[in-house]
Amino acid sequence: MKRFVQLATGLFLALGSAAIVAYAMAHLAHHSLGFARSALREQALICAAILLGLVTIEFLASREK
């Protein structure tokens, strides 16, 4: 049970950090570089799907050890 709590906490912190970084990058891209919000939204969904895949692979690989 302790290992599950550690994994859940790590996953929560990683996803929270990723969300903060994604928000900051979108803010800079929209306000400083002039990208449209619709273009940023599409790319954010693609990046979120890639990150979900990578986190899932890492989670499943760590369970095999």
N, CA, C and O atoms as a Tripos MOL2 file, in Angstrom:
@<TRIPOS>MOLECULE
protein
  260   259    65     0     0
PROTEIN
NO_CHARGES

@<TRIPOS>ATOM
      1 N           0.8180   -1.1940    0.0000 N.3       1 MET1
      2 CA          0.0000    0.0000    0.0000 C.3       1 MET1
      3 C           0.8630    1.2590    0.0000 C.2       1 MET1
      4 O           0.5120    2.2620   -0.6220 O.2       1 MET1
      5 N           2.0000    1.1990    0.7060 N.am      2 LYS2
      6 CA          2.8820    2.3570    0.7830 C.3       2 LYS2
      7 C           3.4520    2.6940   -0.5940 C.2       2 LYS2
      8 O           3.5950    3.8650   -0.9430 O.2       2 LYS2
      9 N           3.7730    1.6670   -1.3680 N.am      3 ARG3
     10 CA          4.3150    1.8900   -2.7190 C.3       3 ARG3
     11 C           3.2690    2.5560   -3.6090 C.2       3 ARG3
     12 O           3.6050    3.4320   -4.4070 O.2       3 ARG3
     13 N           2.0100    2.1510   -3.4820 N.am      4 PHE4
     14 CA          0.9400    2.7600   -4.2660 C.3       4 PHE4
     15 C           0.7960    4.2400   -3.9340 C.2       4 PHE4
     16 O           0.6080    5.0620   -4.8310 O.2       4 PHE4
     17 N           0.8840    4.5830   -2.6570 N.am      5 VAL5
     18 CA          0.7740    5.9820   -2.2480 C.3       5 VAL5
     19 C           1.9240    6.7920   -2.8260 C.2       5 VAL5
     20 O           1.7310    7.9250   -3.2680 O.2       5 VAL5
     21 N           3.1220    6.2120   -2.8220 N.am      6 GLN6
     22 CA          4.2760    6.9040   -3.3960 C.3       6 GLN6
     23 C           4.1020    7.1080   -4.8980 C.2       6 GLN6
     24 O           4.4020    8.1840   -5.4140 O.2       6 GLN6
     25 N           3.6220    6.0890   -5.6000 N.am      7 LEU7
     26 CA          3.3970    6.2220   -7.0360 C.3       7 LEU7
     27 C           2.3060    7.2450   -7.3390 C.2       7 LEU7
     28 O           2.4510    8.0590   -8.2510 O.2       7 LEU7
     29 N           1.2290    7.2060   -6.5860 N.am      8 ALA8
     30 CA          0.1420    8.1550   -6.8000 C.3       8 ALA8
     31 C           0.5960    9.5870   -6.5190 C.2       8 ALA8
     32 O           0.2420   10.5050   -7.2590 O.2       8 ALA8
     33 N           1.3680    9.7800   -5.4670 N.am      9 THR9
     34 CA          1.8740   11.1080   -5.1360 C.3       9 THR9
     35 C           2.8240   11.6040   -6.2210 C.2       9 THR9
     36 O           2.7490   12.7620   -6.6310 O.2       9 THR9
     37 N           3.7090   10.7420   -6.6830 N.am     10 GLY10
     38 CA          4.6300   11.1140   -7.7550 C.3      10 GLY10
     39 C           3.9110   11.4650   -9.0370 C.2      10 GLY10
     40 O           4.2590   12.4350   -9.7100 O.2      10 GLY10
     41 N           2.9070   10.6740   -9.3760 N.am     11 LEU11
     42 CA          2.1270   10.9470  -10.5790 C.3      11 LEU11
     43 C           1.3710   12.2600  -10.4450 C.2      11 LEU11
     44 O           1.3200   13.0400  -11.3960 O.2      11 LEU11
     45 N           0.7880   12.5150   -9.2900 N.am     12 PHE12
     46 CA          0.0640   13.7620   -9.0510 C.3      12 PHE12
     47 C           0.9970   14.9630   -9.1690 C.2      12 PHE12
     48 O           0.6370   15.9620   -9.7920 O.2      12 PHE12
     49 N           2.1870   14.8810   -8.5840 N.am     13 LEU13
     50 CA          3.1390   15.9850   -8.6640 C.3      13 LEU13
     51 C           3.6280   16.2020  -10.0960 C.2      13 LEU13
     52 O           3.7880   17.3420  -10.5320 O.2      13 LEU13
     53 N           3.8640   15.1150  -10.8230 N.am     14 ALA14
     54 CA          4.3160   15.2390  -12.2090 C.3      14 ALA14
     55 C           3.2440   15.8780  -13.0840 C.2      14 ALA14
     56 O           3.5460   16.7590  -13.8880 O.2      14 ALA14
     57 N           2.0030   15.4450  -12.9350 N.am     15 LEU15
     58 CA          0.9180   16.0150  -13.7280 C.3      15 LEU15
     59 C           0.6470   17.4700  -13.3490 C.2      15 LEU15
     60 O           0.3530   18.2940  -14.2160 O.2      15 LEU15
     61 N           0.7440   17.7820  -12.0810 N.am     16 GLY16
     62 CA          0.5620   19.1690  -11.6480 C.3      16 GLY16
     63 C           1.6500   20.0840  -12.1850 C.2      16 GLY16
     64 O           1.3730   21.1980  -12.6310 O.2      16 GLY16
     65 N           2.8860   19.6110  -12.1420 N.am     17 SER17
     66 CA          4.0030   20.3900  -12.6860 C.3      17 SER17
     67 C           3.8540   20.5790  -14.1840 C.2      17 SER17
     68 O           4.1160   21.6630  -14.7040 O.2      17 SER17
     69 N           3.4350   19.5310  -14.8830 N.am     18 ALA18
     70 CA          3.2370   19.6220  -16.3310 C.3      18 ALA18
     71 C           2.1340   20.6170  -16.6610 C.2      18 ALA18
     72 O           2.2430   21.3600  -17.6370 O.2      18 ALA18
     73 N           1.0860   20.6400  -15.8690 N.am     19 ALA19
     74 CA         -0.0140   21.5760  -16.1100 C.3      19 ALA19
     75 C           0.4400   23.0230  -15.9080 C.2      19 ALA19
     76 O           0.0670   23.9050  -16.6810 O.2      19 ALA19
     77 N           1.2280   23.2600  -14.8930 N.am     20 ILE20
     78 CA          1.7310   24.6150  -14.6280 C.3      20 ILE20
     79 C           2.6420   25.0790  -15.7530 C.2      20 ILE20
     80 O           2.5310   26.2150  -16.2140 O.2      20 ILE20
     81 N           3.5350   24.2140  -16.1940 N.am     21 VAL21
     82 CA          4.4480   24.5550  -17.2890 C.3      21 VAL21
     83 C           3.6660   24.7830  -18.5810 C.2      21 VAL21
     84 O           3.9650   25.7190  -19.3230 O.2      21 VAL21
     85 N           2.6800   23.9490  -18.8580 N.am     22 ALA22
     86 CA          1.8680   24.1070  -20.0670 C.3      22 ALA22
     87 C           1.1170   25.4340  -20.0390 C.2      22 ALA22
     88 O           1.0430   26.1200  -21.0580 O.2      22 ALA22
     89 N           0.5650   25.8000  -18.9030 N.am     23 TYR23
     90 CA         -0.1480   27.0670  -18.7970 C.3      23 TYR23
     91 C           0.7990   28.2430  -19.0220 C.2      23 TYR23
     92 O           0.4610   29.1850  -19.7390 O.2      23 TYR23
     93 N           1.9770   28.1910  -18.4160 N.am     24 ALA24
     94 CA          2.9430   29.2820  -18.5750 C.3      24 ALA24
     95 C           3.3990   29.4130  -20.0270 C.2      24 ALA24
     96 O           3.5200   30.5240  -20.5430 O.2      24 ALA24
     97 N           3.6500   28.2900  -20.6800 N.am     25 MET25
     98 CA          4.0850   28.3340  -22.0810 C.3      25 MET25
     99 C           2.9670   28.8610  -22.9830 C.2      25 MET25
    100 O           3.2370   29.6330  -23.9020 O.2      25 MET25
    101 N           1.7220   28.4590  -22.7370 N.am     26 ALA26
    102 CA          0.5990   28.9530  -23.5310 C.3      26 ALA26
    103 C           0.4130   30.4530  -23.3270 C.2      26 ALA26
    104 O           0.1270   31.1820  -24.2770 O.2      26 ALA26
    105 N           0.5730   30.9070  -22.1080 N.am     27 HIS27
    106 CA          0.4430   32.3360  -21.8190 C.3      27 HIS27
    107 C           1.5000   33.1310  -22.5720 C.2      27 HIS27
    108 O           1.1940   34.1540  -23.1830 O.2      27 HIS27
    109 N           2.7430   32.6610  -22.5300 N.am     28 LEU28
    110 CA          3.8220   33.3510  -23.2420 C.3      28 LEU28
    111 C           3.6080   33.3100  -24.7500 C.2      28 LEU28
    112 O           3.8240   34.3100  -25.4340 O.2      28 LEU28
    113 N           3.1900   32.1750  -25.2660 N.am     29 ALA29
    114 CA          2.9920   32.0490  -26.7100 C.3      29 ALA29
    115 C           1.8520   32.9460  -27.1870 C.2      29 ALA29
    116 O           1.9310   33.5230  -28.2720 O.2      29 ALA29
    117 N           0.8030   33.0670  -26.3920 N.am     30 HIS30
    118 CA         -0.3450   33.8790  -26.8100 C.3      30 HIS30
    119 C          -0.0450   35.3720  -26.6740 C.2      30 HIS30
    120 O          -0.3000   36.1400  -27.6010 O.2      30 HIS30
    121 N           0.4870   35.7820  -25.5410 N.am     31 HIS31
    122 CA          0.6650   37.2050  -25.2780 C.3      31 HIS31
    123 C           1.9630   37.7670  -25.8620 C.2      31 HIS31
    124 O           1.9820   38.9070  -26.3250 O.2      31 HIS31
    125 N           3.0310   36.9990  -25.8480 N.am     32 SER32
    126 CA          4.3110   37.5230  -26.3220 C.3      32 SER32
    127 C           4.5410   37.2530  -27.8060 C.2      32 SER32
    128 O           5.0830   38.1020  -28.5140 O.2      32 SER32
    129 N           4.1350   36.0820  -28.2790 N.am     33 LEU33
    130 CA          4.4180   35.7050  -29.6650 C.3      33 LEU33
    131 C           3.2250   35.8690  -30.5920 C.2      33 LEU33
    132 O           3.3890   35.8280  -31.8110 O.2      33 LEU33
    133 N           2.0300   36.0540  -30.0480 N.am     34 GLY34
    134 CA          0.8580   36.3320  -30.8560 C.3      34 GLY34
    135 C           0.1830   35.1340  -31.4940 C.2      34 GLY34
    136 O          -0.5360   35.3010  -32.4790 O.2      34 GLY34
    137 N           0.3870   33.9270  -30.9690 N.am     35 PHE35
    138 CA         -0.2970   32.7510  -31.5000 C.3      35 PHE35
    139 C          -1.7790   32.7860  -31.1200 C.2      35 PHE35
    140 O          -2.1450   33.2640  -30.0450 O.2      35 PHE35
    141 N          -2.6210   32.2750  -32.0130 N.am     36 ALA36
    142 CA         -4.0480   32.1960  -31.7200 C.3      36 ALA36
    143 C          -4.3120   31.1110  -30.6820 C.2      36 ALA36
    144 O          -3.6100   30.1010  -30.6340 O.2      36 ALA36
    145 N          -5.3280   31.3270  -29.8550 N.am     37 ARG37
    146 CA         -5.6510   30.3450  -28.8120 C.3      37 ARG37
    147 C          -6.0890   29.0070  -29.3960 C.2      37 ARG37
    148 O          -5.8040   27.9580  -28.8180 O.2      37 ARG37
    149 N          -6.7720   29.0310  -30.5260 N.am     38 SER38
    150 CA         -7.2290   27.7740  -31.1230 C.3      38 SER38
    151 C          -6.0500   26.9080  -31.5660 C.2      38 SER38
    152 O          -6.0980   25.6850  -31.4340 O.2      38 SER38
    153 N          -5.0050   27.5250  -32.0850 N.am     39 ALA39
    154 CA         -3.8160   26.7720  -32.4900 C.3      39 ALA39
    155 C          -3.1090   26.1920  -31.2710 C.2      39 ALA39
    156 O          -2.6220   25.0620  -31.3070 O.2      39 ALA39
    157 N          -3.0580   26.9550  -30.2130 N.am     40 LEU40
    158 CA         -2.4250   26.4690  -28.9850 C.3      40 LEU40
    159 C          -3.2140   25.3210  -28.3720 C.2      40 LEU40
    160 O          -2.6300   24.3770  -27.8390 O.2      40 LEU40
    161 N          -4.5340   25.3980  -28.4450 N.am     41 ARG41
    162 CA         -5.3860   24.3630  -27.8590 C.3      41 ARG41
    163 C          -5.1540   23.0180  -28.5460 C.2      41 ARG41
    164 O          -5.0460   21.9880  -27.8800 O.2      41 ARG41
    165 N          -5.0790   23.0290  -29.8670 N.am     42 GLU42
    166 CA         -4.8670   21.7930  -30.6180 C.3      42 GLU42
    167 C          -3.5170   21.1740  -30.2780 C.2      42 GLU42
    168 O          -3.4260   19.9680  -30.0500 O.2      42 GLU42
    169 N          -2.4850   21.9820  -30.2440 N.am     43 GLN43
    170 CA         -1.1600   21.4750  -29.9240 C.3      43 GLN43
    171 C          -1.0710   21.0000  -28.4750 C.2      43 GLN43
    172 O          -0.3550   20.0430  -28.1780 O.2      43 GLN43
    173 N          -1.7850   21.6570  -27.5850 N.am     44 ALA44
    174 CA         -1.7810   21.2400  -26.1870 C.3      44 ALA44
    175 C          -2.4120   19.8650  -26.0200 C.2      44 ALA44
    176 O          -1.9330   19.0580  -25.2240 O.2      44 ALA44
    177 N          -3.4740   19.5920  -26.7570 N.am     45 LEU45
    178 CA         -4.1060   18.2720  -26.6840 C.3      45 LEU45
    179 C          -3.1760   17.1870  -27.2160 C.2      45 LEU45
    180 O          -3.1090   16.0960  -26.6500 O.2      45 LEU45
    181 N          -2.4690   17.4730  -28.2830 N.am     46 ILE46
    182 CA         -1.5150   16.5070  -28.8300 C.3      46 ILE46
    183 C          -0.3950   16.2440  -27.8280 C.2      46 ILE46
    184 O          -0.0270   15.0930  -27.5940 O.2      46 ILE46
    185 N           0.1430   17.2970  -27.2420 N.am     47 CYS47
    186 CA          1.2130   17.1390  -26.2520 C.3      47 CYS47
    187 C           0.7270   16.3890  -25.0130 C.2      47 CYS47
    188 O           1.4640   15.5770  -24.4530 O.2      47 CYS47
    189 N          -0.4870   16.6480  -24.5880 N.am     48 ALA48
    190 CA         -1.0420   15.9470  -23.4300 C.3      48 ALA48
    191 C          -1.1720   14.4550  -23.7140 C.2      48 ALA48
    192 O          -0.9110   13.6290  -22.8390 O.2      48 ALA48
    193 N          -1.5730   14.1070  -24.9350 N.am     49 ALA49
    194 CA         -1.6790   12.6910  -25.2990 C.3      49 ALA49
    195 C          -0.3030   12.0240  -25.3120 C.2      49 ALA49
    196 O          -0.1620   10.8850  -24.8670 O.2      49 ALA49
    197 N           0.6930   12.7150  -25.8100 N.am     50 ILE50
    198 CA          2.0560   12.1700  -25.8190 C.3      50 ILE50
    199 C           2.5650   11.9860  -24.3950 C.2      50 ILE50
    200 O           3.1410   10.9480  -24.0670 O.2      50 ILE50
    201 N           2.3550   12.9850  -23.5530 N.am     51 LEU51
    202 CA          2.7990   12.8780  -22.1650 C.3      51 LEU51
    203 C           2.0790   11.7610  -21.4240 C.2      51 LEU51
    204 O           2.6870   11.0560  -20.6200 O.2      51 LEU51
    205 N           0.7990   11.5990  -21.6870 N.am     52 LEU52
    206 CA          0.0530   10.5040  -21.0670 C.3      52 LEU52
    207 C           0.6460    9.1610  -21.4710 C.2      52 LEU52
    208 O           0.7900    8.2690  -20.6350 O.2      52 LEU52
    209 N           0.9840    9.0140  -22.7240 N.am     53 GLY53
    210 CA          1.6030    7.7720  -23.1900 C.3      53 GLY53
    211 C           2.9420    7.5140  -22.5210 C.2      53 GLY53
    212 O           3.2260    6.3900  -22.1080 O.2      53 GLY53
    213 N           3.7630    8.5480  -22.4120 N.am     54 LEU54
    214 CA          5.0810    8.3830  -21.7860 C.3      54 LEU54
    215 C           4.9640    8.0550  -20.2990 C.2      54 LEU54
    216 O           5.7010    7.2090  -19.7930 O.2      54 LEU54
    217 N           4.0570    8.7090  -19.6070 N.am     55 VAL55
    218 CA          3.8680    8.4180  -18.1740 C.3      55 VAL55
    219 C           3.3340    7.0050  -17.9860 C.2      55 VAL55
    220 O           3.7340    6.3120  -17.0500 O.2      55 VAL55
    221 N           2.4430    6.5730  -18.8580 N.am     56 THR56
    222 CA          1.9080    5.2120  -18.7720 C.3      56 THR56
    223 C           3.0030    4.1840  -19.0010 C.2      56 THR56
    224 O           3.0840    3.1900  -18.2800 O.2      56 THR56
    225 N           3.8420    4.4160  -19.9970 N.am     57 ILE57
    226 CA          4.9510    3.4960  -20.2640 C.3      57 ILE57
    227 C           5.8920    3.4300  -19.0690 C.2      57 ILE57
    228 O           6.3200    2.3440  -18.6770 O.2      57 ILE57
    229 N           6.2190    4.5820  -18.4850 N.am     58 GLU58
    230 CA          7.1070    4.6030  -17.3410 C.3      58 GLU58
    231 C           6.4720    3.8900  -16.1440 C.2      58 GLU58
    232 O           7.1540    3.1630  -15.4210 O.2      58 GLU58
    233 N           5.1940    4.0930  -15.9380 N.am     59 PHE59
    234 CA          4.4920    3.4540  -14.8230 C.3      59 PHE59
    235 C           4.4680    1.9330  -14.9930 C.2      59 PHE59
    236 O           4.7100    1.1930  -14.0400 O.2      59 PHE59
    237 N           4.1770    1.4780  -16.1990 N.am     60 LEU60
    238 CA          4.1320    0.0310  -16.4260 C.3      60 LEU60
    239 C           5.5220   -0.5920  -16.3680 C.2      60 LEU60
    240 O           5.6640   -1.7250  -15.9060 O.2      60 LEU60
    241 N           6.5350    0.1120  -16.8200 N.am     61 ALA61
    242 CA          7.8990   -0.4110  -16.7670 C.3      61 ALA61
    243 C           8.3990   -0.4950  -15.3340 C.2      61 ALA61
    244 O           9.1460   -1.4130  -14.9950 O.2      61 ALA61
    245 N           8.0000    0.4440  -14.4890 N.am     62 SER62
    246 CA          8.4590    0.4170  -13.1020 C.3      62 SER62
    247 C           7.7720   -0.6780  -12.3050 C.2      62 SER62
    248 O           8.3030   -1.1090  -11.2810 O.2      62 SER62
    249 N           6.6150   -1.1370  -12.7400 N.am     63 ARG63
    250 CA          5.8980   -2.2010  -12.0320 C.3      63 ARG63
    251 C           6.5310   -3.5680  -12.3080 C.2      63 ARG63
    252 O           6.3470   -4.4950  -11.5190 O.2      63 ARG63
    253 N           7.2700   -3.7110  -13.4080 N.am     64 GLU64
    254 CA          7.8790   -4.9930  -13.7530 C.3      64 GLU64
    255 C           9.1020   -5.3000  -12.9100 C.2      64 GLU64
    256 O           9.4790   -6.4660  -12.7920 O.2      64 GLU64
    257 N           9.7290   -4.3060  -12.3250 N.am     65 LYS65
    258 CA         10.9680   -4.5030  -11.5640 C.3      65 LYS65
    259 C          10.7220   -5.1670  -10.2490 C.2      65 LYS65
    260 O          11.6630   -5.4030   -9.4910 O.2      65 LYS65
@<TRIPOS>BOND
     1     1     2 1
     2     2     3 1
     3     3     4 2
     4     3     5 am
     5     5     6 1
     6     6     7 1
     7     7     8 2
     8     7     9 am
     9     9    10 1
    10    10    11 1
    11    11    12 2
    12    11    13 am
    13    13    14 1
    14    14    15 1
    15    15    16 2
    16    15    17 am
    17    17    18 1
    18    18    19 1
    19    19    20 2
    20    19    21 am
    21    21    22 1
    22    22    23 1
    23    23    24 2
    24    23    25 am
    25    25    26 1
    26    26    27 1
    27    27    28 2
    28    27    29 am
    29    29    30 1
    30    30    31 1
    31    31    32 2
    32    31    33 am
    33    33    34 1
    34    34    35 1
    35    35    36 2
    36    35    37 am
    37    37    38 1
    38    38    39 1
    39    39    40 2
    40    39    41 am
    41    41    42 1
    42    42    43 1
    43    43    44 2
    44    43    45 am
    45    45    46 1
    46    46    47 1
    47    47    48 2
    48    47    49 am
    49    49    50 1
    50    50    51 1
    51    51    52 2
    52    51    53 am
    53    53    54 1
    54    54    55 1
    55    55    56 2
    56    55    57 am
    57    57    58 1
    58    58    59 1
    59    59    60 2
    60    59    61 am
    61    61    62 1
    62    62    63 1
    63    63    64 2
    64    63    65 am
    65    65    66 1
    66    66    67 1
    67    67    68 2
    68    67    69 am
    69    69    70 1
    70    70    71 1
    71    71    72 2
    72    71    73 am
    73    73    74 1
    74    74    75 1
    75    75    76 2
    76    75    77 am
    77    77    78 1
    78    78    79 1
    79    79    80 2
    80    79    81 am
    81    81    82 1
    82    82    83 1
    83    83    84 2
    84    83    85 am
    85    85    86 1
    86    86    87 1
    87    87    88 2
    88    87    89 am
    89    89    90 1
    90    90    91 1
    91    91    92 2
    92    91    93 am
    93    93    94 1
    94    94    95 1
    95    95    96 2
    96    95    97 am
    97    97    98 1
    98    98    99 1
    99    99   100 2
   100    99   101 am
   101   101   102 1
   102   102   103 1
   103   103   104 2
   104   103   105 am
   105   105   106 1
   106   106   107 1
   107   107   108 2
   108   107   109 am
   109   109   110 1
   110   110   111 1
   111   111   112 2
   112   111   113 am
   113   113   114 1
   114   114   115 1
   115   115   116 2
   116   115   117 am
   117   117   118 1
   118   118   119 1
   119   119   120 2
   120   119   121 am
   121   121   122 1
   122   122   123 1
   123   123   124 2
   124   123   125 am
   125   125   126 1
   126   126   127 1
   127   127   128 2
   128   127   129 am
   129   129   130 1
   130   130   131 1
   131   131   132 2
   132   131   133 am
   133   133   134 1
   134   134   135 1
   135   135   136 2
   136   135   137 am
   137   137   138 1
   138   138   139 1
   139   139   140 2
   140   139   141 am
   141   141   142 1
   142   142   143 1
   143   143   144 2
   144   143   145 am
   145   145   146 1
   146   146   147 1
   147   147   148 2
   148   147   149 am
   149   149   150 1
   150   150   151 1
   151   151   152 2
   152   151   153 am
   153   153   154 1
   154   154   155 1
   155   155   156 2
   156   155   157 am
   157   157   158 1
   158   158   159 1
   159   159   160 2
   160   159   161 am
   161   161   162 1
   162   162   163 1
   163   163   164 2
   164   163   165 am
   165   165   166 1
   166   166   167 1
   167   167   168 2
   168   167   169 am
   169   169   170 1
   170   170   171 1
   171   171   172 2
   172   171   173 am
   173   173   174 1
   174   174   175 1
   175   175   176 2
   176   175   177 am
   177   177   178 1
   178   178   179 1
   179   179   180 2
   180   179   181 am
   181   181   182 1
   182   182   183 1
   183   183   184 2
   184   183   185 am
   185   185   186 1
   186   186   187 1
   187   187   188 2
   188   187   189 am
   189   189   190 1
   190   190   191 1
   191   191   192 2
   192   191   193 am
   193   193   194 1
   194   194   195 1
   195   195   196 2
   196   195   197 am
   197   197   198 1
   198   198   199 1
   199   199   200 2
   200   199   201 am
   201   201   202 1
   202   202   203 1
   203   203   204 2
   204   203   205 am
   205   205   206 1
   206   206   207 1
   207   207   208 2
   208   207   209 am
   209   209   210 1
   210   210   211 1
   211   211   212 2
   212   211   213 am
   213   213   214 1
   214   214   215 1
   215   215   216 2
   216   215   217 am
   217   217   218 1
   218   218   219 1
   219   219   220 2
   220   219   221 am
   221   221   222 1
   222   222   223 1
   223   223   224 2
   224   223   225 am
   225   225   226 1
   226   226   227 1
   227   227   228 2
   228   227   229 am
   229   229   230 1
   230   230   231 1
   231   231   232 2
   232   231   233 am
   233   233   234 1
   234   234   235 1
   235   235   236 2
   236   235   237 am
   237   237   238 1
   238   238   239 1
   239   239   240 2
   240   239   241 am
   241   241   242 1
   242   242   243 1
   243   243   244 2
   244   243   245 am
   245   245   246 1
   246   246   247 1
   247   247   248 2
   248   247   249 am
   249   249   250 1
   250   250   251 1
   251   251   252 2
   252   251   253 am
   253   253   254 1
   254   254   255 1
   255   255   256 2
   256   255   257 am
   257   257   258 1
   258   258   259 1
   259   259   260 2
@<TRIPOS>SUBSTRUCTURE
     1 MET1         2 RESIDUE 1 A MET
     2 LYS2         6 RESIDUE 1 A LYS
     3 ARG3        10 RESIDUE 1 A ARG
     4 PHE4        14 RESIDUE 1 A PHE
     5 VAL5        18 RESIDUE 1 A VAL
     6 GLN6        22 RESIDUE 1 A GLN
     7 LEU7        26 RESIDUE 1 A LEU
     8 ALA8        30 RESIDUE 1 A ALA
     9 THR9        34 RESIDUE 1 A THR
    10 GLY10       38 RESIDUE 1 A GLY
    11 LEU11       42 RESIDUE 1 A LEU
    12 PHE12       46 RESIDUE 1 A PHE
    13 LEU13       50 RESIDUE 1 A LEU
    14 ALA14       54 RESIDUE 1 A ALA
    15 LEU15       58 RESIDUE 1 A LEU
    16 GLY16       62 RESIDUE 1 A GLY
    17 SER17       66 RESIDUE 1 A SER
    18 ALA18       70 RESIDUE 1 A ALA
    19 ALA19       74 RESIDUE 1 A ALA
    20 ILE20       78 RESIDUE 1 A ILE
    21 VAL21       82 RESIDUE 1 A VAL
    22 ALA22       86 RESIDUE 1 A ALA
    23 TYR23       90 RESIDUE 1 A TYR
    24 ALA24       94 RESIDUE 1 A ALA
    25 MET25       98 RESIDUE 1 A MET
    26 ALA26      102 RESIDUE 1 A ALA
    27 HIS27      106 RESIDUE 1 A HIS
    28 LEU28      110 RESIDUE 1 A LEU
    29 ALA29      114 RESIDUE 1 A ALA
    30 HIS30      118 RESIDUE 1 A HIS
    31 HIS31      122 RESIDUE 1 A HIS
    32 SER32      126 RESIDUE 1 A SER
    33 LEU33      130 RESIDUE 1 A LEU
    34 GLY34      134 RESIDUE 1 A GLY
    35 PHE35      138 RESIDUE 1 A PHE
    36 ALA36      142 RESIDUE 1 A ALA
    37 ARG37      146 RESIDUE 1 A ARG
    38 SER38      150 RESIDUE 1 A SER
    39 ALA39      154 RESIDUE 1 A ALA
    40 LEU40      158 RESIDUE 1 A LEU
    41 ARG41      162 RESIDUE 1 A ARG
    42 GLU42      166 RESIDUE 1 A GLU
    43 GLN43      170 RESIDUE 1 A GLN
    44 ALA44      174 RESIDUE 1 A ALA
    45 LEU45      178 RESIDUE 1 A LEU
    46 ILE46      182 RESIDUE 1 A ILE
    47 CYS47      186 RESIDUE 1 A CYS
    48 ALA48      190 RESIDUE 1 A ALA
    49 ALA49      194 RESIDUE 1 A ALA
    50 ILE50      198 RESIDUE 1 A ILE
    51 LEU51      202 RESIDUE 1 A LEU
    52 LEU52      206 RESIDUE 1 A LEU
    53 GLY53      210 RESIDUE 1 A GLY
    54 LEU54      214 RESIDUE 1 A LEU
    55 VAL55      218 RESIDUE 1 A VAL
    56 THR56      222 RESIDUE 1 A THR
    57 ILE57      226 RESIDUE 1 A ILE
    58 GLU58      230 RESIDUE 1 A GLU
    59 PHE59      234 RESIDUE 1 A PHE
    60 LEU60      238 RESIDUE 1 A LEU
    61 ALA61      242 RESIDUE 1 A ALA
    62 SER62      246 RESIDUE 1 A SER
    63 ARG63      250 RESIDUE 1 A ARG
    64 GLU64      254 RESIDUE 1 A GLU
    65 LYS65      258 RESIDUE 1 A LYS
